[in-house]
């Protein structure tokens, strides 16, 4: 209530990117306040043994993560990890520093609880990100999301990703190859089977076939189901650790606008498509590698549906902006209540139980 009636009206009075910078600035400054993180933990964390999981050697205190895009600079992790999340994914980080696309590049659609963004991987680059991560305390699970620099030609994508990953992997618990943002020209073409295999082989060769931490691929919701299945099988063939489904969509029909802004749509309208892709992936992968479900989750009920469809972990971003900082607590408490009602001892027992495919 406090967020919706006092904080949200102030933030929504500003343009979306200015509001984000205001919040980010406060979170960065707060790291210097004694006991502030402890206070955040007390306010926002919901703890339960039933929500804990160990996946590929990583101990997740709960299944809810903050998706890439919120902490673009890697500077907010020390604070955000105390705000109820089981893990934080930083980035997207590219090899080279880049300012991103021209403003305005972030647009709210409150009626739909949606955003359109065409940010264009604005970030400080891998060198500065490495400096940030090296000089901040590490507690909690951190994912590293790597993308391709805009100025790098597609034929040089492998070296671009490898540069970022080699810089940042020492500071992450898992890494993500982002080939599904619609805001870097040509990036999504790396999702075609041939290009995907070349990219994976190039990265694996650079790391000597054994990647140091679990490596995930993040796919777009605009693939056909046949393309998704083909890519999932490539992940299995090349021993990719897991997949994230899905990124933002280019389909904006739900908005009912003739000429909506360019960029990817996120939020509630994406949920059913992401859910469908998670269900399809669960059926295809048969539990061989984990799935992180993301897209339109704004409640405990939707998080539960995503897990029952086959997601081992879930992420939020857009809903966090609309619903506020207590959303992780609400989602985790709902999931725990469900486990108690079903007399289940761990969240992993729910994965795939509602898959109807």
C-alpha positions as CSV (number, residue, x, y, z in Angstrom):
1,X,0.0,0.0,0.0
2,X,2.8,2.4,0.9
3,X,4.5,1.8,-2.5
4,X,1.2,2.1,-4.5
5,X,-0.1,5.2,-2.7
6,X,3.1,7.2,-2.1
7,X,6.2,6.0,-4.0
8,X,4.7,4.8,-7.2
9,X,2.8,8.0,-8.1
10,X,6.1,10.0,-7.7
11,X,8.1,7.6,-9.8
12,X,5.3,7.3,-12.5
13,X,5.2,11.1,-12.7
14,X,8.7,10.9,-14.1
15,X,9.6,9.4,-17.4
16,X,10.5,5.6,-17.0
17,X,14.2,5.9,-17.4
18,X,14.5,8.9,-15.1
19,X,12.5,7.0,-12.5
20,X,14.9,4.0,-12.8
21,X,18.0,6.3,-12.4
22,X,16.4,7.9,-9.3
23,X,15.8,4.5,-7.7
24,X,19.2,3.2,-8.8
25,X,21.0,6.2,-7.3
26,X,19.2,5.7,-4.0
27,X,20.1,2.0,-3.9
28,X,23.7,2.8,-4.7
29,X,23.9,5.4,-2.0
30,X,22.2,3.1,0.5
31,X,25.2,0.8,0.4
32,X,27.1,3.3,2.5
33,X,24.4,3.4,5.3
34,X,25.3,1.1,8.3
35,X,22.9,-1.8,8.9
36,X,20.8,-0.8,5.8
37,X,21.1,-4.2,4.2
38,X,20.1,-5.9,7.4
39,X,17.0,-3.7,7.5
40,X,16.2,-4.5,3.9
41,X,16.5,-8.3,4.7
42,X,14.2,-7.9,7.7
43,X,11.6,-6.1,5.6
44,X,11.6,-8.0,2.3
45,X,13.0,-11.5,2.7
46,X,10.6,-14.5,3.2
47,X,12.6,-17.5,4.5
48,X,11.5,-21.1,4.3
49,X,13.5,-24.3,4.1
50,X,10.8,-25.5,1.6
51,X,11.9,-22.9,-0.9
52,X,15.6,-23.8,-0.9
53,X,17.1,-25.7,-3.8
54,X,20.5,-26.7,-5.0
55,X,20.7,-26.7,-8.8
56,X,24.0,-27.6,-10.5
57,X,25.9,-26.9,-7.3
58,X,24.3,-23.5,-6.7
59,X,22.3,-23.0,-3.5
60,X,19.2,-20.9,-4.1
61,X,17.5,-19.6,-1.0
62,X,14.2,-19.3,-3.0
63,X,13.3,-19.8,-6.7
64,X,12.6,-16.1,-7.5
65,X,15.2,-14.0,-9.3
66,X,15.5,-10.5,-10.6
67,X,15.9,-10.7,-14.4
68,X,18.7,-9.0,-16.3
69,X,18.0,-5.4,-17.3
70,X,17.4,-3.9,-13.8
71,X,21.0,-3.9,-12.7
72,X,22.6,-2.9,-16.0
73,X,25.8,-1.6,-14.5
74,X,26.5,-4.4,-12.0
75,X,26.5,-1.8,-9.2
76,X,23.2,-2.7,-7.5
77,X,23.7,-6.3,-6.7
78,X,24.9,-5.8,-3.1
79,X,21.6,-4.1,-2.2
80,X,19.1,-6.0,-4.5
81,X,20.2,-9.4,-3.1
82,X,18.8,-8.3,0.3
83,X,15.3,-7.4,-1.1
84,X,13.8,-10.9,-1.1
85,X,15.3,-12.4,-4.3
86,X,16.9,-15.8,-4.4
87,X,19.3,-14.6,-7.1
88,X,20.1,-11.5,-9.2
89,X,21.1,-11.5,-12.8
90,X,23.3,-8.5,-13.7
91,X,23.7,-6.9,-17.1
92,X,23.3,-7.3,-20.0
93,X,27.0,-6.6,-20.2
94,X,28.8,-6.2,-23.6
95,X,32.6,-6.3,-24.3
96,X,32.6,-2.7,-25.2
97,X,31.0,0.2,-23.3
98,X,27.9,1.5,-25.1
99,X,25.4,4.2,-24.4
100,X,22.5,2.4,-25.9
101,X,19.8,3.7,-28.3
102,X,18.6,7.2,-28.5
103,X,16.0,8.4,-25.9
104,X,13.2,8.0,-25.3
105,X,13.7,4.3,-25.2
106,X,11.5,3.0,-22.4
107,X,7.7,3.3,-22.4
108,X,5.0,2.4,-19.8
109,X,1.6,0.8,-20.6
110,X,0.0,0.8,-17.1
111,X,-3.4,-0.6,-18.3
112,X,-1.6,-3.7,-19.5
113,X,1.1,-3.7,-16.8
114,X,3.6,-3.7,-19.6
115,X,6.7,-1.9,-20.8
116,X,8.3,-1.4,-24.2
117,X,12.0,-1.0,-24.1
118,X,14.5,-0.4,-26.9
119,X,17.4,0.4,-24.5
120,X,20.0,-1.3,-26.7
121,X,22.3,-2.9,-24.0
122,X,23.3,0.5,-22.5
123,X,26.1,-0.6,-20.1
124,X,29.6,0.3,-18.9
125,X,31.3,-2.5,-20.8
126,X,33.1,-5.6,-19.5
127,X,36.2,-3.8,-18.1
128,X,34.3,-1.5,-15.8
129,X,31.8,-4.3,-14.9
130,X,34.8,-6.4,-13.9
131,X,36.1,-3.6,-11.7
132,X,32.7,-3.1,-10.1
133,X,32.2,-6.8,-9.3
134,X,35.8,-7.2,-8.0
135,X,35.3,-4.4,-5.5
136,X,32.0,-5.3,-4.0
137,X,31.1,-7.8,-1.3
138,X,29.7,-11.1,-2.6
139,X,26.9,-12.7,-0.8
140,X,24.0,-14.5,-2.6
141,X,23.6,-15.9,-6.0
142,X,24.7,-13.7,-9.0
143,X,24.1,-14.4,-12.7
144,X,26.2,-12.8,-15.4
145,X,24.2,-11.8,-18.5
146,X,26.4,-11.3,-21.6
147,X,25.4,-9.7,-24.9
148,X,27.0,-8.7,-28.2
149,X,28.4,-5.2,-28.6
150,X,26.4,-3.2,-31.2
151,X,29.6,-2.2,-33.1
152,X,30.8,-5.8,-33.4
153,X,30.0,-7.5,-36.6
154,X,28.0,-10.7,-36.3
155,X,30.9,-12.8,-37.7
156,X,32.9,-11.6,-34.7
157,X,30.3,-12.3,-32.1
158,X,32.1,-15.3,-30.6
159,X,35.2,-13.2,-29.6
160,X,32.9,-10.4,-28.3
161,X,31.0,-12.8,-26.0
162,X,34.2,-14.6,-24.9
163,X,35.9,-11.3,-23.9
164,X,32.9,-10.5,-21.6
165,X,32.6,-13.9,-20.2
166,X,36.3,-14.3,-19.4
167,X,36.3,-11.0,-17.6
168,X,33.1,-11.6,-15.5
169,X,32.8,-15.3,-15.0
170,X,35.0,-15.3,-12.0
171,X,32.5,-13.2,-10.2
172,X,29.3,-15.1,-11.1
173,X,27.6,-18.3,-10.1
174,X,26.1,-18.8,-13.5
175,X,26.4,-17.1,-16.9
176,X,23.9,-16.3,-19.6
177,X,24.4,-15.9,-23.4
178,X,21.8,-13.3,-24.4
179,X,21.1,-13.8,-28.1
180,X,17.4,-12.8,-27.9
181,X,17.2,-9.1,-27.3
182,X,15.4,-7.4,-30.2
183,X,17.3,-4.1,-29.7
184,X,20.7,-5.0,-31.1
185,X,20.5,-5.3,-34.9
186,X,21.0,-8.8,-36.1
187,X,21.4,-10.3,-32.7
188,X,18.4,-12.6,-32.9
189,X,19.8,-14.2,-36.1
190,X,22.2,-16.0,-33.7
191,X,19.2,-18.1,-32.7
192,X,19.2,-19.9,-36.0
193,X,20.6,-23.5,-35.7
194,X,23.7,-23.0,-37.7
195,X,24.7,-19.7,-36.0
196,X,23.8,-21.0,-32.6
197,X,26.1,-24.0,-33.0
198,X,28.9,-21.9,-34.3
199,X,28.5,-19.6,-31.3
200,X,28.4,-22.4,-28.7
201,X,31.4,-24.2,-30.3
202,X,33.4,-21.0,-30.4
203,X,32.7,-20.2,-26.7
204,X,33.4,-23.8,-25.6
205,X,36.6,-23.9,-27.6
206,X,37.8,-20.6,-25.9
207,X,37.1,-22.1,-22.5
208,X,38.7,-25.5,-23.3
209,X,35.4,-27.3,-23.6
210,X,34.7,-27.0,-19.8
211,X,32.9,-23.8,-18.9
212,X,33.8,-22.8,-15.3
213,X,30.2,-22.2,-14.2
214,X,26.8,-23.2,-15.4
215,X,26.1,-21.6,-18.8
216,X,22.5,-20.7,-19.9
217,X,21.0,-19.6,-23.2
218,X,18.2,-17.0,-23.3
219,X,15.7,-17.3,-26.1
220,X,13.0,-15.1,-27.6
221,X,9.3,-15.7,-27.5
222,X,9.0,-14.9,-31.2
223,X,10.6,-18.1,-32.3
224,X,8.3,-20.7,-33.8
225,X,7.7,-23.7,-31.6
226,X,9.7,-25.8,-34.2
227,X,12.6,-23.4,-33.9
228,X,12.5,-23.5,-30.1
229,X,12.5,-27.3,-30.0
230,X,15.4,-27.3,-32.5
231,X,17.4,-24.9,-30.3
232,X,16.6,-26.9,-27.2
233,X,18.0,-30.0,-28.8
234,X,21.1,-28.1,-29.7
235,X,21.5,-27.1,-26.0
236,X,21.3,-30.8,-25.1
237,X,23.7,-31.9,-27.8
238,X,26.3,-29.3,-26.7
239,X,25.8,-29.8,-23.0
240,X,24.5,-26.3,-22.3
241,X,23.6,-26.1,-18.6
242,X,20.1,-24.6,-18.9
243,X,17.8,-22.2,-20.7
244,X,15.9,-19.0,-19.9
245,X,12.5,-18.6,-21.5
246,X,11.7,-15.9,-22.6
247,X,13.0,-12.5,-23.5
248,X,10.8,-9.6,-24.7
249,X,8.4,-9.9,-27.7
250,X,8.1,-7.9,-30.8
251,X,4.4,-8.7,-31.0
252,X,2.5,-5.7,-29.6
253,X,-1.0,-6.4,-31.0
254,X,-2.4,-6.5,-27.4
255,X,-1.7,-2.8,-27.1
256,X,-4.2,-1.9,-29.9
257,X,-1.9,0.9,-31.3
258,X,-1.3,1.5,-34.9
259,X,2.3,2.5,-34.5
260,X,3.7,1.5,-31.1
261,X,7.3,2.3,-30.3
262,X,10.0,0.0,-31.6
263,X,11.5,-2.4,-29.1
264,X,10.5,-5.4,-27.0
265,X,7.3,-5.7,-25.0
266,X,7.5,-7.1,-21.5
267,X,5.1,-7.6,-18.7
268,X,1.7,-9.2,-18.2
269,X,0.9,-9.6,-22.0
270,X,3.9,-11.9,-22.4
271,X,2.9,-14.4,-19.7
272,X,0.9,-16.9,-21.7
273,X,3.5,-17.1,-24.5
274,X,6.3,-17.6,-22.0
275,X,4.3,-20.2,-20.1
276,X,3.7,-22.1,-23.3
277,X,7.4,-22.1,-24.2
278,X,8.3,-23.3,-20.7
279,X,5.8,-26.1,-21.0
280,X,7.2,-27.1,-24.4
281,X,10.7,-26.9,-23.1
282,X,9.9,-29.1,-20.1
283,X,8.4,-31.7,-22.4
284,X,11.4,-31.5,-24.8
285,X,14.2,-31.4,-22.2
286,X,12.6,-34.1,-19.9
287,X,14.4,-32.7,-16.8
288,X,17.9,-33.1,-18.3
289,X,18.7,-29.4,-17.8
290,X,17.0,-26.7,-15.7
291,X,14.6,-24.0,-17.0
292,X,14.3,-20.4,-15.8
293,X,10.8,-19.1,-16.6
294,X,10.4,-15.3,-17.1
295,X,7.8,-13.1,-18.7
296,X,4.7,-11.6,-17.2
297,X,4.9,-13.1,-13.7
298,X,3.3,-10.6,-11.4
299,X,1.9,-12.7,-8.5
300,X,2.4,-15.9,-6.6
301,X,-0.3,-17.5,-8.6
302,X,1.6,-16.9,-11.9
303,X,4.9,-17.9,-10.4
304,X,3.2,-21.2,-9.3
305,X,1.8,-21.8,-12.8
306,X,5.2,-21.2,-14.4
307,X,6.8,-23.7,-12.0
308,X,4.1,-26.3,-12.5
309,X,4.6,-25.9,-16.2
310,X,8.2,-26.9,-15.8
311,X,10.4,-24.0,-14.6
312,X,12.9,-24.8,-11.9
313,X,13.4,-21.1,-11.2
314,X,11.5,-17.9,-12.2
315,X,12.4,-14.3,-12.7
316,X,10.5,-11.0,-12.6
317,X,11.3,-7.4,-13.8
318,X,8.4,-5.4,-15.2
319,X,6.0,-6.5,-12.4
320,X,8.6,-5.3,-9.9
321,X,8.1,-1.8,-11.3
322,X,4.3,-2.0,-11.2
323,X,3.8,-3.9,-8.0
324,X,6.7,-2.7,-5.9
325,X,9.4,-4.0,-3.5
326,X,7.2,-6.3,-1.5
327,X,6.4,-8.5,-4.6
328,X,9.2,-11.0,-3.9
329,X,7.9,-11.5,-0.4
330,X,4.4,-12.0,-1.6
331,X,5.4,-14.5,-4.3
332,X,7.6,-16.5,-2.0
333,X,5.0,-16.6,0.8
334,X,2.4,-17.8,-1.7
335,X,4.6,-20.5,-3.0
336,X,5.4,-21.7,0.6
337,X,1.7,-21.6,1.5
338,X,1.0,-23.8,-1.5
339,X,3.7,-26.3,-0.5
340,X,2.2,-26.5,3.0
341,X,-1.3,-27.0,1.7
342,X,-0.1,-29.8,-0.6
343,X,2.1,-31.3,2.2
344,X,5.2,-31.1,0.0
345,X,8.6,-30.6,1.5
346,X,10.4,-28.8,-1.3
347,X,9.6,-26.4,-4.2
348,X,11.3,-28.8,-6.6
349,X,8.4,-31.2,-6.1
350,X,6.1,-28.8,-7.9
351,X,8.2,-28.5,-11.1
352,X,6.3,-29.8,-14.1
353,X,3.3,-31.1,-12.1
354,X,0.9,-29.0,-14.0
355,X,2.4,-29.6,-17.5
356,X,-0.5,-30.4,-19.8
357,X,1.5,-30.9,-23.0
